[in-house]
Amino acid sequence: MKVLVATEKPFAKVAVDGIRKEAEAAGMELALLEKYTEKSQLLAAVATADALIIRSDKVDAEVLAAAPNLKIVVRAGAGYDNVDLAAATAAGVCVMNTPGQNSNAVAELVFGLLVYAVRNFYNGTSGTELKGKRLGIHAYGNVGRNVARIARGFGMDIYAYDAYTPAEAIERDGVKPLGSVEELYATADVVSVHIPATAETRQSINEALLARLPKGAVVVNTARKEVIDEPGLVRFLEARPDVKYVTDIRPDNHEEMMEKFAARYFATPKKMGAQTAEANINAGIAAARQIVGYLLRGDDTFRVNK
């Protein structure tokens, strides 16, 4: 059986070595497609693959149709909106993610962005501190829990809203659960966004929701750009010169945001949440282990399609 690692943004060599070790120990062949520039290269490479490991690479119906032997796709990371789940299900392909492997890396990035923001992007003017500020965690999953852990060290007052996590589980971490997303945004001096991009959440962070933020608030988005109503964000920032927005997902209207809000807006050149050596290694090896478990034992613990 052949495991293909198809990554436009490659894994670190040590991660690839770990993936190879897991695959070959299970009697599988490993193939690499790194830094590819055309979709046609991916279509050719998947033709003989039984399993596929990707990062932010897109797997749509065309890719699946080009892979008659494909049984499983593993997205090395938490988000999996780059995979067409319905098409995968129709093709009989299992799709998994690797939840938790990048969580600490993303959470640390949150605070790198936050400190940068509250210190006015180090422009020499007087900023503020995070200690004593109210942090609102929008979605309390693996990343949200790590954000809460780090926030305690900063001495922040921590709140969270998650439609799918019981309040008791949030309270056990010493975090105050809130009953609605509207209440979260009305409460928090800092909002950290961790919701996935789904039909329900796309563009759900809109002008009306943002308008609930207290004066001087900061929004940090390390989730997905699709959850932000970008035109609504522009209108909101125009009306609220006291608010800052920082993200590691450059919005489609980045140039407009820079032109209008350069003193209170920052976006990294590319998605940075999982860009650490540790996260790279953890997610890649976890993906390989999940493929081996599925192909040899039928273990579909982390399956995200039905």
N, C-alpha and C positions, 0 to 999 in steps of 0.2 A: 504494500500500500504506500502511496506517495502523499507526503505532507508538503504543501506549498506555502512558503512564507512570502506573501506579496505585499511589499511595503514601499510606497512612494517615499515616505520618510523612514529610513531603515532603523531597525533595532541596533543597539550597541553590539559590538562583536561578542562581548561576554554573554549577552542575552542570546544571540544566535548560537553560540557554542552550547549554552544550556538547553536550548530547544533541540538542537541536533542530538545531544546526549540522550534526552528523553525519548525522542523518536526512534533513534537507532537501537536503544536498549529494548524497545518493543518490537524490533524487527521491521521498522518502517524506513523508507527512504525520505530524505529531506531535499527539497529543491528551493532555490531562492530566486525571487524576482525583486530586485532592489532598485530604487531611484528610477523607476520606469516613467516615461514621459507621455506615452500614448495608451489609450484604452486597448488598442489592438494587441499590445504586448501582454496585457493581462488576459485577454481573451485567448490568446495562444497558449499561455502558460497554464491556465486552468483546465485545458482540454484533457489532461491525463491525471489530474489531481483527485485524490480521494478525500482530502481534508485541506482546509485553507485557513491560514492565520493572517489577519489583517490588523491594521491600526485605524487610521482615518480613511482608508481606501473604500471606495464605493462598490458595493456588490448589489447589482440590480438584476432585473429579469434577463437582460442580455448576457451578463456574466454567467448567471446560473444555467442558461440555455447552452452556453459554450462548454459546460463542465458536466458531461453525462455520467461520470463516475463519482461526482461529488456527494459526500454524505454529511459533512459537517463544516460549518464556518464558525470560527471563533474570533470575535472582536477582542483584541488585547486592550482592555480598558473597560470602563463602566458603560458609557453611552454606546448605543448601537443603532442610532437613527440613520447611519450610513448603509445599512443593510435593508433591503426590501423583504420584510418578514413574510408578507403574504405570498410573494413570488417564491420564497424559499420553502414555505409550507407546501405550496402547490407542486414544487419540484421534489418534495420528499426529503429536503435538506434540513438538518437540525442547525439552529443558530444559537450560539452561546456568547456571553460576555465574561469578563473576569472581575466581578465586583470586589471592591476592597483593595485591589493591588496597587492602585494609584492614589488611594485616598489621602494618605499623609502628605504626599507630594502636592496635591491640589490644595489641601488645607494650609500648608506652609506658604504657598503662593498667595492665598487669600490675604495673609497678614503682611506679606511683602508689598502687595498692592495697597493695602490699607494704610500702612505706615507711610508709604510714599504719598498717598492722597492727603492724609491729615496733616502732613508736614509741608503741604502746598508744593509738592513735587520738588522739594529741596531748592526752591527759588530764592532763598535767603530771607523770606519773611517769616513772621511768627505763626506757627501752626497750632495744633491741639494735640492732646494725648488720647490714647484709647482707654486708659484706666478710668473706670467709673462710667463709661459710655454704655448705652443699651444696645446690645447686639441682637439682631433678629436673623435667625437662620431659616431660610426659605427652603424647606425639605430637609428632613432629619434622617438621612441615610448614612452610609459609611463615611462620606466626606463631611456631612454635617456634624457627625459625632466627633470627628477629629478637629473640626473647627471649634467646637465647644470646648474640647480638651485644651487647645492652645489658648483660647480666649480666657480661660480661668487663670492662666499664668499672667495675662495682661491685666487682670483685675476687672474684667468687664462684667456687666449685668446681662445674663444670657437668656434669651427667649427663643422659641422655635414654633413653627407651624408646619405640620405634615398631615395631609388628609388620610394617610394610610398607616401612620405610626401611632399606637395607643398613647394617650397622655401619660399613663403610668410609666411607660418605658422612657419617655422623655424626662419625667420627674426623677427617675432613678439616677440619672446623670447629673442631677442638680441644676437642670435647665427648666425654665418656666414654660409650660405649653400654653399656646394661645388657641382660641377657638376658630379663628378665620384668618385668611391671608390679609384681609382688610385691617384687622386688628394688629397684625404683625407690622405692617407698613406704617400704621399710625403710631406705633409704640417705639420703633427702633431708630436710634441715631445712626446706626450702621446696619444695612441689610446685605447679607451674603446669600447669593442665589445659587441653588443646587438642584433645581427641578430639571427633569429630562425634557426633551423636545417631543411632545406627543400631540395628537389632534386636539387634546384638551388644553394643553399648556402653550401652544404656539401663539405668540403675540399677546399672551395673557398679562404680561407686565406692561401695562398701558398707561396712558396719561392720567386716567381717573384713579388708578391704583397708586401711582407715584405721587399724585397730588396730596395723598394722606401723610406723606413723610414730614417729620418735624423739621424745623429750621436747622440748616447746617448739616443735613444728613449726607451720608455717603452710601452709594450702591456699588457693590462689587459683584461682577458676574463672571464666574469661572465655570458656568454650566454650558449653555448653548446660546448662540446669538438669536436663534429662531424664537426663543421665548420672549424676546423684547419686541415691542411694537416700536420700531425705529423712528418712523415719523412722529409718533406720539412722544417718544423720548426727546426729540428735538423741540417740540412745542413746549414740553414740560420744562426743559432746561432754559428755554428762552423766558418762560414765566417765573422761574425760580433760580435766580443767579446765586443762591446760597448753597445749592446742591452740587455734588461731584459724582461722576460716573467713571469707574475704572473696570477694565475687563481684559481677559486674555483671549477674547474672541473678537477680532476686528470686525466691526459692523459694516454692512454694505455701504452705508453713508459716512464712512470714516472721514473722507475729505471735508464734507460739510461740517461734521462734528469738530474737526480740528480748526477749521476756519472760524467757527462761531464760539467754541468753548475751550480753546487750547489751555486756558489757565485752570480748568477744572474737569478735564477729560483726558484719559490715557487708555490706549490699547496697545498690547504687545504686537509685534509684527506677525506672529503666528500663535497658534494654540500652544500654551506653555505648561498647562497643569501637570501633565505626565512627563515633562521633559527633565527628569532626573535619572541618574544612572540606576538608582535603586528601583524606581518605578518601572523603568524600561525592562530591567531584568525580571522583576517579580511578575509583571503582566505577561511577558513572553513565555516564561517557563510555565506559568499557570495555564496558559493557552495550550501548550504542548501536552501537559499532563491531562487536561480535560479531553483533548482529542484521543489520547491513548485510552483513557477511561471509557470514553463513548464507543470507540471502535472495537475494543477488546472485551468490554464488560457491559456495554449498554448503559453506562452511567450518564444520565442527562440532568444532573442536579442543577446546572446553571443554564438550562435551556430557556430561551426567551420567546420562542415562537411555538405555536401549537400544531 
